[in-house]
Amino acid sequence: MNFRKIQMLFVLSALLLSTFAIAADQVTIVYPTKDKPLFSVVAPKDWELNPAEEEGGFFDLNGPSGAVLSFRAIAGSEKDLDNAMKEAGTFLGENYKNVKLGDAKSVKIDGQPAIQLSGEGSDEDGNKVVFDMVWTAMDNGHIAELWFVAEPGDKEGIAEAQAILNSFKGE
């Protein structure tokens, strides 16, 4: 075997091992249960999971930097998206100050049409935060609602949160 082939085998082996190491640091979370899945996301193992307390309730993922993601599914179809978004607006108004939201954007998540709304505000302690919210009517008769809240300077937390949101798979 010549030196070039040995070198290529070494590089390929290193790539495979790094792929397995990355996968080992991830966990798949299924909502609401593995027995009756509506959707799943993949998150780093160092994000703390707070499960939903009831069907239709939010489960939260808390990142090491303070970024928080919240997910839930509620019964509904595309015609119910406006109500879900209004509920979110009410929640923001009750729990954050100086809320400013951008225009809703049509996006795709897991190949499905979705609505994304981003904005900013202040938490109860006056710290500035950014929001990103996505809603999609899934083929299983439910609306998935995905949120994250982070401090604007938390680039790593925001990037990890975006990756978790992008891993969304409807069941």
C-alpha positions in Angstrom: 0.0 0.0 0.0 1.5 3.3 -0.9 1.7 6.4 1.4 -1.2 8.2 -0.4 -3.6 5.3 0.3 -2.6 5.1 3.9 -3.0 8.8 4.3 -6.5 8.7 2.8 -7.5 5.8 5.0 -6.3 7.7 8.1 -8.3 10.8 7.0 -11.5 8.7 6.4 -11.1 6.9 9.7 -10.7 10.3 11.6 -13.9 11.6 9.8 -15.9 8.5 10.8 -14.8 8.7 14.4 -15.6 12.4 14.7 -19.1 11.7 13.2 -19.7 9.0 15.8 -18.5 11.3 18.6 -20.9 14.1 17.5 -23.8 11.6 17.3 -22.9 10.3 20.8 -23.3 13.8 22.2 -26.9 14.1 20.9 -30.2 12.8 22.2 -33.5 12.5 20.3 -36.5 13.8 22.2 -40.0 12.5 21.2 -43.1 14.5 22.1 -45.4 13.7 23.9 -44.2 10.0 24.3 -42.3 7.4 22.4 -45.5 5.3 22.3 -47.6 8.1 20.7 -45.1 10.4 18.9 -46.3 13.6 17.3 -42.8 15.0 16.6 -39.2 14.7 17.6 -36.1 16.9 17.9 -32.4 16.2 18.4 -30.6 18.1 21.1 -27.1 18.1 22.6 -27.0 16.0 25.8 -25.9 18.9 27.9 -29.2 20.6 27.4 -31.5 20.0 30.4 -34.9 18.6 29.6 -38.0 19.6 31.6 -40.9 17.3 30.3 -44.4 18.5 29.7 -46.7 18.0 32.6 -49.8 17.4 30.5 -50.8 16.7 26.9 -50.6 19.9 25.0 -48.2 21.3 27.6 -44.8 22.6 26.7 -41.5 20.7 27.3 -38.5 22.9 27.7 -34.8 22.4 26.9 -32.5 24.7 28.9 -29.1 25.2 27.3 -25.8 25.6 29.3 -25.6 29.3 28.2 -29.1 30.1 29.4 -31.0 29.8 26.0 -34.4 28.1 26.5 -36.4 26.2 23.9 -40.1 25.3 24.4 -42.1 22.8 22.3 -45.6 21.5 22.2 -48.3 20.1 20.0 -52.0 21.0 20.2 -54.9 19.6 18.2 -55.6 21.7 15.2 -55.0 22.3 11.5 -53.8 25.1 9.3 -57.0 27.1 10.0 -56.1 27.2 13.7 -52.6 28.7 13.3 -53.8 32.3 13.9 -55.3 31.3 17.3 -52.0 29.6 18.3 -50.1 32.7 17.3 -52.5 35.0 19.2 -52.0 32.8 22.3 -48.2 33.2 21.9 -48.6 37.0 21.6 -50.7 37.0 24.9 -48.0 34.9 26.6 -45.2 37.3 25.5 -47.2 40.3 26.6 -47.8 38.8 30.1 -44.2 37.5 30.6 -41.9 40.0 28.8 -41.6 43.8 28.6 -41.0 46.0 25.5 -41.9 43.2 23.1 -41.2 44.0 19.5 -42.1 41.4 16.9 -41.1 41.4 13.2 -43.4 40.4 10.4 -44.4 36.8 10.2 -42.5 34.9 7.5 -43.5 31.8 5.6 -40.8 29.1 6.0 -40.6 25.3 5.8 -39.8 23.0 8.7 -39.4 19.3 8.0 -40.6 20.0 4.5 -43.9 21.4 5.8 -45.1 25.0 5.4 -44.7 26.9 8.6 -44.9 30.5 10.0 -41.9 32.0 11.8 -42.0 35.1 14.0 -38.9 36.7 15.5 -38.6 39.6 17.9 -37.1 41.0 21.0 -38.0 42.2 24.4 -36.9 42.2 28.1 -37.3 39.6 30.7 -38.7 40.3 34.2 -35.2 41.3 35.4 -34.8 43.8 32.5 -32.4 41.7 30.5 -32.7 42.0 26.8 -33.8 38.8 25.0 -34.5 37.6 21.5 -37.4 35.3 20.5 -37.9 32.9 17.6 -41.2 31.1 17.2 -42.3 28.7 14.6 -45.8 27.1 14.1 -46.6 24.3 11.6 -49.8 22.4 10.9 -48.7 18.8 10.8 -50.3 16.0 8.8 -51.2 14.2 12.1 -54.0 16.7 13.0 -51.8 18.8 15.3 -50.1 22.1 15.3 -46.5 22.1 16.5 -45.3 25.2 18.3 -41.5 25.7 18.7 -39.9 28.6 20.6 -36.6 29.8 21.7 -35.6 32.7 24.0 -32.0 33.8 24.4 -29.9 36.8 25.3 -28.9 38.6 22.0 -25.2 38.1 22.6 -25.4 34.4 23.2 -24.3 33.4 19.7 -23.5 29.8 20.7 -26.8 29.3 22.4 -28.7 30.8 19.5 -26.8 28.6 17.0 -27.5 25.5 19.1 -31.2 26.5 19.5 -31.5 27.0 15.7 -29.9 23.6 15.1 -32.4 21.9 17.5 -35.3 23.7 15.8 -34.0 22.6 12.4 -33.9 19.0 13.6 -37.7 19.0 14.0 -39.4 15.9 12.4 -43.2 15.4 12.4 -44.3 11.9 13.0 
